[in-house]
């Protein structure tokens, strides 16, 4: 089977194959025998009808197409080896022509987009929105939220204020008729929390036990036949005001309700945790900014077939997750107010972005000469080994040379390439000051030398 390759675009090729008459004739006979097993031809046992009768029943075109498909399945591996092409998706037959020596078949081949060299990233300045520094106030707010889990409520004889709980009877009416909802007796309501009617907290603030408050307010949610926003009459009887009392923040409470022995130790750990969250937020922001900037500069002409295949894979994964939750795509679209076209548009945008980022990271890995070390591969298999009785070494032997191993190696390289990008750029705030993201050092001195070079 001879073939030629023509470039359609940067990442699309048209491969034309010549299938000679002898091979095509033999493939026709094989296809007819296979089809004969699935059809009934009067006068012949199933699977025993001659080729001419099979062609009469299913049509010569179908027999020929199946014969060509069989030949392509058998021969395409040697075509890819001979051309050096690696299709990103299954090639599409977009032309079949009769010629003197047999038939010519045109295959439209879409390739994964690649970059010869990545955009310049070393020394690039990336401006970030910097969250406030972690100080004592942030630590105190965190500790107060933690103490609130152990708070007690105490009845107080004073006007209610923000943060208090109030025991209330609530009655509502519409057009002079009482409503079953929203209504409640002995309802404990936290001032400031969203309620079925708007502005409930505003009408209660400053009132004391025994107060009767009447007002009109729109519904925050639909109730029965009344739609959201319908104005109803509300009567609230304030029975009791309760103050939230936090436990004393001292060593005794810390040792009783946390993993620490003293308040000093707890404060130090809270500060470290909050600072870690702040740094992680900045690092995440930097990752997104760097990848977005560089991807926009790449201007890759991604084949539509590659985007379609990636977005369809995302769709199937999403549908599978919904199925596990007992839901459907139609229910999700109705709940979110989307139509299927808009939803697929979002998936295509995500798929395009993922393909661009993948090409960028692959280019960085290749440009810097990265290679996957065996210990990295074993570490990647360790998670699988932990769920089975096999060792990571055994799994590595089983996966050697497989598509899965290639995928794992690719993930490792992309992770390291992203780390290289992060270290290569300079993060600054709005005033141009450099931000120290305190990135962990590379795994070993050898990789440090690689990055310096």
C-alpha positions as CSV (number, residue, x, y, z in Angstrom):
1,X,0.0,0.0,0.0
2,X,1.7,3.2,-1.2
3,X,0.8,6.6,0.1
4,X,1.5,10.3,-0.1
5,X,1.2,13.1,2.4
6,X,0.0,16.7,1.7
7,X,-0.1,19.5,4.2
8,X,-3.5,21.1,4.7
9,X,-2.6,23.3,7.6
10,X,0.0,23.4,10.4
11,X,-1.6,20.5,12.2
12,X,-3.7,18.8,9.5
13,X,-2.6,16.5,6.7
14,X,-4.2,14.7,3.8
15,X,-2.8,11.2,3.4
16,X,-3.7,9.5,0.1
17,X,-3.3,5.7,0.0
18,X,-3.3,3.5,-3.1
19,X,-5.0,0.1,-2.5
20,X,-4.2,-2.2,-5.4
21,X,-6.9,-4.3,-7.1
22,X,-5.8,-7.7,-5.8
23,X,-5.8,-6.6,-2.2
24,X,-9.2,-4.9,-2.7
25,X,-10.7,-7.9,-4.3
26,X,-9.6,-10.2,-1.5
27,X,-10.9,-7.7,1.1
28,X,-14.3,-7.6,-0.8
29,X,-14.6,-11.4,-0.5
30,X,-13.8,-11.3,3.2
31,X,-16.3,-8.5,3.9
32,X,-19.0,-10.3,2.0
33,X,-18.5,-13.5,4.0
34,X,-18.7,-11.5,7.2
35,X,-21.8,-9.7,6.2
36,X,-23.4,-13.0,5.0
37,X,-23.4,-14.1,8.7
38,X,-25.7,-11.2,9.7
39,X,-28.3,-11.3,6.9
40,X,-30.9,-13.8,5.5
41,X,-30.7,-14.7,1.8
42,X,-33.5,-16.9,0.5
43,X,-32.2,-20.3,-0.6
44,X,-29.0,-20.1,1.4
45,X,-28.1,-21.0,5.0
46,X,-26.9,-18.1,7.1
47,X,-23.3,-17.3,6.3
48,X,-23.3,-19.4,3.1
49,X,-24.7,-16.9,0.5
50,X,-22.2,-16.0,-2.3
51,X,-20.8,-12.6,-2.6
52,X,-23.0,-11.5,-5.5
53,X,-26.1,-12.3,-3.5
54,X,-24.8,-10.4,-0.5
55,X,-24.0,-7.4,-2.7
56,X,-27.6,-7.6,-4.0
57,X,-29.1,-7.5,-0.5
58,X,-26.8,-4.9,1.2
59,X,-25.5,-3.1,-1.8
60,X,-22.1,-3.1,-3.5
61,X,-21.2,0.2,-1.9
62,X,-21.5,-1.1,1.6
63,X,-19.4,-4.2,0.8
64,X,-16.7,-2.0,-0.8
65,X,-16.7,0.4,2.1
66,X,-16.3,-2.4,4.7
67,X,-13.6,-3.9,2.6
68,X,-11.7,-0.6,2.5
69,X,-12.2,-0.1,6.2
70,X,-10.8,-3.5,6.9
71,X,-7.7,-2.8,4.8
72,X,-7.2,0.6,6.5
73,X,-7.4,-1.0,10.0
74,X,-4.7,-3.5,9.0
75,X,-2.4,-1.1,7.2
76,X,-2.7,2.3,9.0
77,X,0.0,1.4,11.6
78,X,2.6,1.1,8.9
79,X,1.4,4.3,7.4
80,X,1.9,6.2,10.7
81,X,5.3,4.6,11.1
82,X,6.2,5.5,7.5
83,X,5.0,9.1,7.8
84,X,6.0,9.7,11.4
85,X,2.5,11.1,12.0
86,X,0.6,10.6,15.3
87,X,-3.1,11.3,14.8
88,X,-4.8,13.1,17.7
89,X,-8.2,11.6,16.7
90,X,-9.3,8.9,14.3
91,X,-8.6,9.9,10.7
92,X,-11.6,10.6,8.5
93,X,-12.1,9.2,5.0
94,X,-13.0,12.1,2.8
95,X,-12.5,10.7,-0.6
96,X,-12.4,7.4,-2.6
97,X,-11.5,7.3,-6.3
98,X,-11.3,4.5,-8.7
99,X,-7.9,4.4,-10.5
100,X,-6.3,2.1,-13.0
101,X,-4.5,0.1,-10.3
102,X,-7.3,0.0,-7.8
103,X,-8.7,2.8,-5.6
104,X,-7.2,5.9,-4.0
105,X,-8.4,6.7,-0.5
106,X,-8.0,10.2,1.0
107,X,-7.6,10.4,4.8
108,X,-8.0,13.7,6.6
109,X,-5.6,13.5,9.6
110,X,-5.7,15.9,12.6
111,X,-2.5,16.2,14.7
112,X,-1.9,17.4,18.3
113,X,-0.8,21.1,18.1
114,X,2.9,21.5,19.0
115,X,5.3,24.4,19.5
116,X,8.8,24.5,18.1
117,X,9.8,26.8,21.0
118,X,7.7,28.3,23.8
119,X,7.1,32.0,24.1
120,X,9.7,33.9,26.1
121,X,8.9,33.5,29.8
122,X,12.2,33.9,31.7
123,X,12.2,37.3,33.4
124,X,8.7,38.1,32.3
125,X,6.9,40.3,34.8
126,X,3.4,39.3,35.8
127,X,1.3,41.6,38.0
128,X,-0.9,40.1,40.7
129,X,-3.6,41.3,42.9
130,X,-2.1,40.9,46.3
131,X,-4.4,40.0,49.3
132,X,-3.8,41.8,52.6
133,X,-0.9,40.7,54.8
134,X,-1.7,38.3,57.5
135,X,-1.7,40.2,60.8
136,X,-3.1,39.8,64.3
137,X,-6.6,40.9,63.2
138,X,-6.8,38.0,60.7
139,X,-5.6,35.5,63.4
140,X,-8.2,36.8,65.8
141,X,-11.0,36.6,63.3
142,X,-10.1,33.0,62.6
143,X,-10.0,32.1,66.3
144,X,-13.3,33.8,66.9
145,X,-14.9,31.7,64.1
146,X,-13.5,28.6,65.7
147,X,-14.7,29.6,69.1
148,X,-18.2,30.2,67.8
149,X,-18.6,26.5,67.3
150,X,-18.5,26.2,71.1
151,X,-20.5,29.3,71.9
152,X,-23.5,29.3,74.3
153,X,-26.6,31.5,74.1
154,X,-27.6,33.6,77.1
155,X,-30.9,35.5,77.5
156,X,-30.2,39.2,78.0
157,X,-32.5,42.2,79.0
158,X,-31.5,44.7,76.4
159,X,-32.3,45.7,72.8
160,X,-31.1,43.2,70.3
161,X,-28.0,44.0,68.1
162,X,-26.1,42.5,65.3
163,X,-24.9,38.9,66.0
164,X,-27.7,38.2,68.6
165,X,-30.3,35.4,68.3
166,X,-33.9,36.3,68.8
167,X,-36.8,34.0,69.6
168,X,-39.8,35.2,67.5
169,X,-43.3,34.4,66.4
170,X,-43.7,35.3,62.8
171,X,-47.0,35.7,61.0
172,X,-47.6,36.7,57.4
173,X,-50.6,37.7,55.2
174,X,-51.4,38.7,51.7
175,X,-54.3,40.8,50.6
176,X,-55.7,40.6,54.1
177,X,-55.6,36.8,54.3
178,X,-53.2,34.9,56.6
179,X,-50.5,32.7,55.0
180,X,-49.3,29.3,56.2
181,X,-45.8,30.3,55.1
182,X,-43.7,32.1,55.9
183,X,-44.9,31.7,59.5
184,X,-43.3,30.2,62.6
185,X,-43.8,30.0,66.4
186,X,-40.8,30.1,68.7
187,X,-38.5,30.5,65.8
188,X,-34.8,31.1,66.8
189,X,-33.5,33.6,64.3
190,X,-29.9,34.9,64.0
191,X,-29.9,38.5,63.1
192,X,-28.1,39.1,59.8
193,X,-28.9,35.7,58.4
194,X,-31.0,35.6,55.2
195,X,-34.7,35.1,55.8
196,X,-37.7,34.3,53.6
197,X,-38.7,38.0,53.7
198,X,-36.3,40.8,52.9
199,X,-35.1,43.2,55.6
200,X,-36.2,41.1,58.6
201,X,-33.0,42.0,60.5
202,X,-33.3,45.7,59.8
203,X,-36.8,45.8,61.3
204,X,-35.8,43.9,64.4
205,X,-32.5,45.6,65.3
206,X,-32.8,47.7,68.4
207,X,-36.0,46.1,69.6
208,X,-36.5,44.5,73.0
209,X,-38.3,41.4,74.2
210,X,-42.1,41.9,74.0
211,X,-41.9,44.2,71.0
212,X,-44.4,43.7,68.2
213,X,-43.1,44.7,64.8
214,X,-45.3,45.1,61.7
215,X,-44.1,45.9,58.2
216,X,-44.5,45.0,54.6
217,X,-41.7,43.3,52.6
218,X,-41.1,41.4,49.4
219,X,-40.7,37.6,49.5
220,X,-37.1,36.5,48.9
221,X,-38.3,33.1,47.5
222,X,-41.5,31.9,45.9
223,X,-44.1,30.6,48.4
224,X,-47.0,28.6,47.2
225,X,-48.8,30.6,44.5
226,X,-46.9,33.8,45.4
227,X,-43.8,34.5,43.3
228,X,-40.5,35.8,44.5
229,X,-40.7,39.6,45.1
230,X,-44.4,39.6,46.0
231,X,-45.0,42.1,48.8
232,X,-46.7,40.6,51.9
233,X,-47.6,41.8,55.4
234,X,-45.4,40.6,58.2
235,X,-46.0,40.7,62.0
236,X,-43.2,39.7,64.3
237,X,-43.5,39.2,68.1
238,X,-40.1,39.3,69.7
239,X,-40.2,37.0,72.7
240,X,-36.6,36.8,73.8
241,X,-33.1,38.3,73.0
242,X,-30.2,35.9,73.4
243,X,-26.5,36.9,73.3
244,X,-23.9,34.6,71.9
245,X,-21.2,34.0,74.5
246,X,-17.8,32.8,73.2
247,X,-15.6,30.7,75.5
248,X,-12.6,32.4,77.1
249,X,-9.6,32.1,74.8
250,X,-7.0,30.8,77.2
251,X,-4.6,27.8,77.6
252,X,-7.3,25.7,79.3
253,X,-9.8,26.0,76.4
254,X,-7.0,25.5,73.9
255,X,-5.8,22.3,75.5
256,X,-9.4,21.0,75.9
257,X,-10.7,21.7,72.4
258,X,-7.7,21.8,70.1
259,X,-4.5,19.7,69.4
260,X,-2.3,22.3,71.0
261,X,-1.3,22.8,74.6
262,X,-1.1,26.6,74.8
263,X,-2.7,29.7,73.2
264,X,0.7,30.8,71.9
265,X,1.2,27.5,70.0
266,X,-2.3,27.8,68.5
267,X,-1.8,31.4,67.4
268,X,1.5,30.5,65.7
269,X,-0.1,27.6,63.8
270,X,-3.1,29.7,62.8
271,X,-0.7,32.4,61.4
272,X,1.2,29.7,59.5
273,X,-2.0,28.3,58.0
274,X,-3.4,31.7,57.0
275,X,-0.1,32.7,55.5
276,X,0.1,29.4,53.6
277,X,-3.4,30.0,52.2
278,X,-2.4,33.5,51.2
279,X,0.7,32.2,49.4
280,X,-1.3,29.4,47.7
281,X,-3.8,32.0,46.5
282,X,-1.0,34.1,45.0
283,X,0.7,31.0,43.4
284,X,-2.6,29.9,41.9
285,X,-3.2,33.4,40.6
286,X,0.3,33.4,39.1
287,X,-0.2,30.0,37.4
288,X,-3.4,31.2,35.8
289,X,-2.0,34.5,34.7
290,X,1.2,33.0,33.2
291,X,-0.6,30.3,31.3
292,X,-3.2,32.7,30.0
293,X,-0.6,35.2,28.8
294,X,1.6,32.7,27.1
295,X,-1.3,30.8,25.5
296,X,-2.6,34.0,24.0
297,X,0.8,34.7,22.4
298,X,1.0,31.3,20.9
299,X,-1.9,31.7,18.5
300,X,-2.1,28.0,17.7
301,X,-4.3,26.9,14.8
302,X,-5.9,24.0,16.6
303,X,-7.8,21.5,14.3
304,X,-11.5,21.6,14.8
305,X,-11.6,17.8,15.1
306,X,-9.2,17.9,18.0
307,X,-11.3,20.5,19.9
308,X,-14.5,18.5,19.1
309,X,-13.1,15.3,20.4
310,X,-11.8,16.9,23.6
311,X,-15.0,18.7,24.3
312,X,-17.0,15.5,23.7
313,X,-14.8,13.7,26.1
314,X,-15.5,16.4,28.7
315,X,-19.2,16.1,28.0
316,X,-19.2,12.3,28.6
317,X,-17.2,12.7,31.8
318,X,-19.6,15.4,33.0
319,X,-22.6,13.2,32.1
320,X,-21.1,10.3,34.0
321,X,-20.7,12.4,37.1
322,X,-24.3,13.6,36.9
323,X,-25.4,10.0,36.4
324,X,-23.6,9.0,39.6
325,X,-25.6,11.8,41.4
326,X,-28.9,10.5,40.0
327,X,-29.3,13.5,37.7
328,X,-29.3,14.1,33.9
329,X,-27.8,16.7,31.5
330,X,-31.3,18.0,30.7
331,X,-32.0,18.6,34.4
332,X,-28.7,20.4,34.8
333,X,-29.4,22.6,31.8
334,X,-32.9,23.5,33.1
335,X,-31.6,24.3,36.6
336,X,-28.8,26.5,35.2
337,X,-30.9,28.2,32.5
338,X,-28.7,27.1,29.7
339,X,-29.3,25.4,26.3
340,X,-27.2,22.6,24.9
341,X,-25.6,24.8,22.3
342,X,-24.3,27.3,24.9
343,X,-23.2,24.5,27.1
344,X,-21.1,22.9,24.4
345,X,-19.7,26.3,23.5
346,X,-18.3,26.5,27.0
347,X,-16.9,23.0,26.7
348,X,-15.2,23.9,23.4
349,X,-13.7,27.0,25.1
350,X,-12.3,24.9,27.9
351,X,-11.1,22.2,25.6
352,X,-9.3,24.8,23.4
353,X,-7.6,26.3,26.5
354,X,-6.5,22.9,27.8
355,X,-5.0,22.0,24.4
356,X,-3.1,25.3,24.3
357,X,-1.8,24.8,27.8
358,X,-0.8,21.3,27.0
359,X,1.2,22.3,23.9
360,X,2.8,25.1,25.9
361,X,4.0,22.9,28.7
362,X,5.1,20.1,26.3
363,X,7.2,22.8,24.5
364,X,8.8,24.0,27.8
365,X,9.6,20.4,28.7
366,X,11.2,19.7,25.4
367,X,13.0,23.1,25.1
368,X,14.6,22.6,28.6
369,X,15.5,18.9,27.9
370,X,13.4,17.5,30.7
371,X,13.3,13.7,31.2
372,X,11.3,11.6,33.6
373,X,13.4,9.9,36.2
374,X,12.5,6.4,37.2
375,X,11.9,7.4,40.8
376,X,9.3,10.0,39.6
377,X,7.5,7.2,37.7
378,X,7.6,5.0,40.8
379,X,6.2,7.8,42.9
380,X,3.3,8.2,40.4
381,X,2.5,4.5,40.6
382,X,2.7,4.5,44.4
383,X,-0.9,5.7,44.7
384,X,-2.1,2.8,42.6
385,X,0.1,0.4,44.6
386,X,-1.5,1.6,47.8
387,X,-4.9,0.4,46.6
388,X,-3.7,-3.0,45.5
389,X,-1.4,-5.7,46.8
390,X,1.2,-5.0,44.1
391,X,4.3,-2.9,44.5
392,X,5.0,0.3,42.5
393,X,8.0,-1.6,40.9
394,X,5.6,-4.4,39.7
395,X,3.2,-1.9,38.3
396,X,6.0,-0.1,36.5
397,X,7.1,-3.3,34.9
398,X,3.5,-4.1,33.7
399,X,3.0,-0.6,32.3
400,X,6.4,-0.4,30.6
401,X,5.9,0.8,27.0
402,X,2.1,1.1,27.3
403,X,0.0,4.1,26.5
404,X,-0.7,4.5,30.2
405,X,3.0,4.9,31.0
406,X,3.3,7.4,28.2
407,X,0.4,9.4,29.7
408,X,1.9,9.3,33.2
409,X,5.3,10.4,31.9
410,X,3.6,13.3,30.0
411,X,1.8,14.4,33.2
412,X,5.0,14.4,35.2
413,X,6.8,16.4,32.5
414,X,4.0,19.0,32.3
415,X,4.0,19.4,36.1
416,X,7.7,20.1,36.1
417,X,7.3,22.4,33.1
418,X,4.7,24.4,35.0
419,X,7.1,24.6,37.9
420,X,9.8,25.9,35.6
421,X,7.4,28.6,34.2
422,X,6.6,29.7,37.8
423,X,10.2,30.1,38.6
424,X,11.1,31.8,35.4
425,X,8.7,34.7,35.7
426,X,8.7,37.6,38.2
427,X,5.6,38.2,40.2
428,X,4.9,41.9,41.1
429,X,2.2,43.9,42.9
430,X,0.4,46.9,41.4
431,X,3.3,49.2,42.3
432,X,5.9,47.0,40.7
433,X,7.4,45.5,43.9
434,X,8.5,41.9,43.5
435,X,6.5,39.4,45.5
436,X,8.3,36.5,47.2
437,X,6.1,33.5,46.6
438,X,8.5,31.3,48.6
439,X,8.4,28.5,46.1
440,X,9.8,25.2,47.4
441,X,13.3,24.4,46.0
442,X,13.5,21.8,43.2
443,X,13.7,18.2,44.2
444,X,17.4,17.8,43.9
445,X,20.6,19.7,43.0
446,X,20.7,18.1,39.6
447,X,17.4,19.7,38.6
448,X,18.6,23.0,40.0
449,X,21.6,22.9,37.7
450,X,19.3,22.1,34.8
451,X,17.2,25.2,35.5
452,X,20.3,27.4,35.8
453,X,21.6,26.2,32.5
